[in-house]
Amino acid sequence: MRTFENFNDYELIDADNGERLERWGDIILIRPDPQIIWNEGHRDQRWNSAHAIYHRSNSGGGYWETLKKVPDVWSIKYNDLTFRLKPMGFKHTGLFPEQAVNWALAQKLICEADRKISVLNLFAYTGGATVACLKAGARVTHVDASKGMVGWAKENASASGLADKPVRWLVDDCMKFVKREIRRGNKYDAIIMDPPSYGRGPNGEVWKLEQQLSELLTDVGKVLSDDPLFFFLNSYTGGLSPTILNYMVKSCIAPKNVGTVYTEEIGIKVTKRNVILPCGNTTIWTK
C-alpha cells in the first residue's frame, strides 16, 4: 500500500470505533469512517479536546458539532503547496490527504520528462492534483461540474503562488467535455481522473461510475497525445474491484501505448497504531 511522506500539517492521530482523530494544521477533527470496525479504546488524549466532530444522521448526511472555535477557513501546507480548508457537509474538509502520494508521483514524472507536459484533470474537485502539476511546470486543464469547487481550486492555486501559471478552469460535465475535445482534436500528455461513485453535472447530468466509466475511459484514450506520460484513475467505490479497474485501463489506455499498468491501494498511516487505513486505490499507466 502506498502512503504519503512529509505531510507535516496533516496527521491521522488515531482511529477507533468507526471514527478518525485527525490533525489539520492546528485544528483537531473527529470524522466517521466505516472501515474502522475495531473498538479497542482511544489511544490519545486529544479525543477529548477536538475542535469539532461530525455526526452522521440516521436519515442520511449529518452535521458538524463545534466544540471549540473553528475558523471559517484555514490553511495547511504540503511541501510548497498551500490548501484552504473548511468543514463541509458530508464530513469533508475540501482535501483528501491520502492523494498526496499521487501528487508527488505526478510531480516526479513531470519533472523527469524534460519537456513541457499538458495535463487534463477530470473530476478535479478543489485542485490538489492541479496545483501539484502546475508547481512541477505542467500546463493544466482543470474540469469539474461544481462551480464552487472550481472556485475553491483557484483559491488553492493562488494560495500556492500559482495564480499566473498556465491553467484553464472549466465548470463542465466531464464526459461531455472529453467528447468535445475529441471533435476539436485536442490532446494531453497526462490525464488524471478522480470520479465519484455518483454525481451530477452542472446541468443536472447524472453520473454513475459503474454505468459510464467504460465509455469515458474509451473516450479519454482518444485524447491522450501520441507521446503520453501517465494516466491516473482514482477509485473510492467498493462496487468495482481493483482487478476490474486494472483491466479497464489496460483495455482502454494501454493498447496503443507502450508502458506499464498497475493498481495499488493508497492509505494513511495511523500514528497511534501499527496500521494503515485504506483510502481507495489508484490504477496507473506510465510510459
N, C-alpha and C positions, 0 to 999 in steps of 0.2 A: 504494500500500500504506500502510495506517495503522500508525503506530508510537507508542508512549507517549513522554511527556516527563516530566522531573523525577522519575524514579525513581532517586534518588541511591544507594540502598542495593543496587541490582541493576545488574550490568553484564555484557554478553556481550563479554568482552575480545577473544577470538579464536575462530576456527573453522577447523579444518583436518583432513583425512584422517578424516572420519567422527566428529569429536568437537568438543564445545564446551568452551571455557575460560571459566568464569563466576565472578563475584564476588557472593556473597550476604552483604552486610554485610562482615564481616572474613574470611569463610570462602571459600576458593577451591576450586571443584569442577571436575572434568572428567567430562563425561557424553557418551554416544554420541548421535548424531543422523544418521539415514540420509540426510538431504538434503544433508549436507556431503560432496559427492562429489569435491571438488577436493583435491589433495595438493601444496601449494605451499610447505610448510615453516612452522614455527611463527614467529610474529612478536612473541612476548612471552616474557620470561624466566620468567614465573610458571607456564608449563607445567611447569617443573622444581621448583616449590615448592608445588604444590597440597596441600590438606589431605586430599583423598580423590578417588578415581577409581572410576567404576562400570564394571565389566567385564561385557559380555554373555556368556552361556553359549551354546554351540552347540546345547544341548538345550532352550533357552528360558529366559527370565528372566536372572538374573545376580547379581552381588554387588558390594558396596562394598569396596574396598581402602583402609583408612585409612593415610595416610602421615604425618599429624600429628594431634595431639589435636583431635577434633571434639566440640563439646558435644552432649549428648543432644538438647537443644532449644535453639535460639537465635532471636532476633527480628530482623526488619528492618522498616523503615518505608517507606510510600509516602504522601507528603504527611502527613496527620494520621491515617493508618491504620497499625496495627501487626499484623504477621503472625508467627506462631510457626512455625518450620521444623524439620525433622529429615530425615535421609536415610531414604528408604523403599525398599521393593522396587520393581522395575521402574523404577529410576533417578530416581524423583520425589523432591521435597522438600516437597510439600504446597502448592505455589503455582505457577501458570502466569503468569509476569510479563508476557507479551505481552497478557494480558487487561486490564492496567491502562488501555489505551486505551479499552476498553469501559466500565470502571468510571467513568472520567472523563466519558464521554458520558452514561451513565445519570445521574450526579450533576448534570450540566448541565441535562438535560431535566427532572429532578425539581425542581430549584431554580427553573427558569424557569416551571414550571407554575402557580405561585402558588395552589396548593390542596393538600390532603392527597392523597397518592398511595399506593395499595396495590400492592405488588409481589409476584409469585409467582416464586420462583427454583427451577426444577426441575433435577435432577441437580446440586445446588448445591455438592457437594464440601466444601471447607474454608471456604467462605463469603466469598471475595473480593468477589463482587458483592453479597452480602448486607450486609456491613459498609459497603461504599461507599454503598449505597442508604439504609441506616439513618443514616449520617452526614449524608446530604443531607436527612433529615427524613421519609423514607417509612416506612410500615408494611410489614413483610416477612414472607412465609410461606416458610420455607426447607425444601425437601424433598430428601432423599437416601436411598438404600436402605441406606447403611452407617451403622451406629450410631457407629462410630469416627470417621467423617468429620464427622458432625453434632456430636459432642462436641468435635472439633477446631475446628469453626466457632464454637462457643460460646466457646472459649478465645480465638479471634481477636477476637470481639466484645468480650469482657471486656478484653483487652489494649488495644483501641482506645477504651476508655472508653464502650462502648455497651451494657453488660450490662442497663441499665434501659430500653432503648428498646423500642418495640412490635414484637416479633418472635415468631413461632411456629416452634419447632424440631421437625420431624417426620421420623421414620425410617419411610419408606414407599416402596412401589413407585410411581413417578411416574404411570404410566398408570392404575393403579387409583385413585390419589388424585384425578386430574383427573376421572375418571368419577363419583366420589362428589361432587365439588364441583359438577358439572353437576346431579346429582339434588338437592343441597342448595340450588341457586340462588345459590351464592357467585360473586362476580365480582371481577376485578382490573383495575386501570388499566394495569399494565405487567407483562410476562412475559418472563423470561429463561430460556433453555434451553441447557444445555451437555451434550448427551447423548454417551455413549461410543459407539464402534462396536459394542461387545459388553459386556454386563454381566448381573448377576444381582440380583434384588430380595431383600428381607430374608427371604422365604420360598422362595427358590430360583427365583423367576420369571426367565425368560430374556428378555433384551432384545437384539434385533438391529436396528440402525439402519435398514438398507435395507428390512426387512420391516415395521417397526412405526411408522416416522416419519410416514407419511401418516395413519394412524389417529390418532396422538397430536396432530398438527397440527390435524386436523379437530376433535378434542375441545377442544383449547386455545382455538381460535377461539370456542368456546361459553362460555368463562369469562372472556373479555375484557369489560370494562364497556361501557356504552353510550357512554362518552366516554373511550376508551383513549388512552394517551400514547405507548407504544412497545412493540415486541416485538423481542427479540434471539434469534437462533438461531446458536449456535457449532457449527462442524464441523471435525474434525481428520482425518476419514477421506478417503482417496483414492477410495473406492468411489462417492461421489456428487459430481458436479461442481457448482461454484458456480452454473451455469446452472440445473441441476435444483432445487437448494435455493431459488434465487430464484423459480422458477416455483411451487414448492410453497407458499411463503409468500404469493405473490400469489394463489394459488388458495384457500388456507385461511384467511388472516388478513385480506387486503386488501379482498375484495369488499364487505363491509358497512362498511368504514371508509375514509373519505377520507384520503389520505396518500400517502407515497412508500415504495417498496421498493427497496433496493439491496443488493448483495453486494460486499464488499471483502475482500481478503486483509489479515490482520494479521501483523505481524512484529517483529523485534528488530534494531536496528542493531548491527553488529559493529564495535566500537571500532577495531580494528587493520586493518580492511579497508573498502573502499568497496563494501559490500554490505549488504543487509537480508536476514536469514534468515527465510523464510516460516514461519509457525506456524499454519496453518489459515486459515479465513475466517469472517466473520460476515455473516449476512443480517439486515437491519434494516428494520423498518417503523416509520416515525414519522408522527405526525399532521401 
